[in-house]
Amino acid sequence: MKRTTTAPHSPQIRAAIDSVVDLVTPATFTGHELAKRRILISEMVATSLSLFGDELTTGELRLVRQAFREMRAGFTMFNRYRSLRKIAVFGSARTPREHPDYTAAFEFSRLIAERGWMTITGAGPGIMQAGIEGPTPEQAFGLSIRLPFEDKPNPVIANDPKLLTFRYFFTRKLAFMGNADAVAAFPGGFGTQDELFEALTLVQTGRNAIVPIVLVEGHDSHGAPLGYWKKWETFVRSAMHDTGWISPEDESLYHIAASPTAAVDFVTKFYTRYQSSRYVDDRLVIRLTAPLPPSACAEFNRDFSAILASGEFSQGTEFEGDDAPDGTPRLWFHHHRKNIGLVRRLIDRINEQ
């Protein structure tokens, strides 16, 4: 007998999906929040069922399944620590323990942990191990990747419940950038540059929240920086800035720190008055830890008009459509979603007020 199929988005199948969702819906969700979650999960189930008719290979189906599992594992783990600031630490797995870059990564991670932050590293050797050794074990995450030449996590994070192992780089990068309130990059090879440029690209294009990105390295026996990041910056300026491939303000998206201590100060200063931001329609709403002086908006209108799509900067404690608690100070403006480097400079100005 020829088998007939029903479209996954048909009323018959959607009713069946809704029935299954009802069976597994926890009692903790009610009202509007429950309605939103039901819709999203039902749509994911329907999309999964659509794969039957998409003629994907078995390998492609396995990729989708594994990616879904890895994303879920990452969200589940990090959501337990949602209230704590976290920093992604990138750098070479080949850096030996006696190298000045290893020492700098250890010291940076130790110092920022003392400020109450948690570190997220790749769980391998080198800079990644230094980024876990600096804090206490309770303050570090390890995101391992299955590679033929790097198959085991370093001994500091091994067997820790905050260790996750990924098959795919793209799901691992999502776990890094989706949970990092800042990025610290130490010298490394292709992998480190891939991670750094991913972070810069996501912030530059507005696909990730603006976060401080700091570049750190060790010093020689005379106390001078080893020079890795200055060479990198020379390349960025000559091959990208001078040719017009990036805008002048894009250089504000990163900062080369003079020392691990200076790097920690740079990261933590970002959150002195700035708290977070989100778009409400075409307006960028910046939440603050304290109100700005009354003269601030006039200053911003004068110095940052290039990021205004229309209107002017405004501030207050009430903003329709923003779900921050009542009384939270806010700054908002109509943003054309370009020139993110200038928005980064605006945040610096906010913190200097």
SULZIHU-V878510 format. One record per run of one state. SS is the DSSP state (a for helix, b for strand, c for the rest). FROM is the first residue (numbers start at 1). TO is the last residue. If there is no record, write none. Layout:
# SULZIHU-V878510
<<SS:FROM:TO> <SS:FROM:TO>>
This chain:
# SULZIHU-V878510
<<c:1:10> <a:11:24> <c:25:30> <a:31:54> <c:55:57> <a:58:79> <c:80:85> <b:86:90> <c:91:99> <a:100:114> <c:115:117> <b:118:121> <c:122:126> <a:127:133> <c:134:136> <a:137:139> <b:140:145> <c:146:146> <b:147:147> <c:148:149> <b:150:150> <c:151:162> <b:163:166> <c:167:168> <a:169:177> <c:178:181> <b:182:185> <c:186:189> <a:190:204> <c:205:211> <b:212:215> <c:216:218> <b:219:219> <c:220:224> <b:225:225> <c:226:227> <a:228:241> <c:242:247> <a:248:253> <c:254:254> <b:255:256> <c:257:259> <a:260:269> <c:270:273> <b:274:280> <c:281:282> <b:283:288> <c:289:295> <a:296:303> <c:304:304> <a:305:307> <b:308:316> <c:317:329> <b:330:335> <c:336:339> <a:340:352> <c:353:353>>
